[in-house]
Amino acid sequence: MKNKFLTVVIKLPDDQDQRKAITNALQMGKDFHGGEITALSQEDEISIMELLEEKLDVDEVNAIRSSVSNN
């Protein structure tokens, strides 16, 4: 895997104890099996990104992706 990041969207369960267990396990800056959690969102960011990609010019999307991957 060339990229150092993995984006995952988890649909949280209705059960409050299960939700709490997930959010406690995934905290900013916390070690997670050798990886560091660097960002969290309570939105479905992948679906949002897909919608933005549909609306934006493909060259703009590629330029943004290139900019992010160079950081």
N, C-alpha and C positions, 0 to 999 in steps of 0.2 A: 504494500500500500504506500503510494508516494506521498499522500497527504497525511498530515499528523492529526487531523480532526475527524470526528465521527459525529454526525448529527442524528439524533433519535427523537421521535415524537412518541410519547407514552400517553395513551388515553387513560386518565386516572379513573379508578373504580369509584363507585358511589360510597362504599364503606369508608367511613372517616378514619378508622384505625389503619386500614390498608393504604389510604392516601398518605397518612402521616408517616408510615413506614417507608414509603417511596420517597417522599420529600426529605425525610431525615437522612436517607442513604445518599441522596444526590444534592449535596450542598456546595456552593461556590468555594473554590479553592481547596476542596477536600480531595484527598487521594481516593481513587476508585480503581482498585486492582492495578496500580502502577500508573494510571492516567490521572491527570488533574482536570477537574471540572472548571472550565473557564467561562461558561455562559449558561444561563438558564432563562427560560421564558415560560409563561403560563398560557401561551398561544400555540397554535399549530403553525409554526414558522415555515415548515416545508410547503404546506398548502398555500400560505400567503405568498411565498416565493414563486410558486408555480403560477399564481394569478398575476403577479408582477411581471414575470417573464412573458406572459401572454400579451400584456399591455405595452411593455417597453420594446424599443428597437433592439434587435438581436445584437447589433454592434455595441450598444450601451451595456447590455447584459454581459457580454463577453469582456468588455473593458473593466467592469466592476469585478467580475470573477478573477480576472488577471491581477487587478490591484490587490484584492484580498489574498490571493495565493502567494503574492510576492512579499507579504508582511511576515 
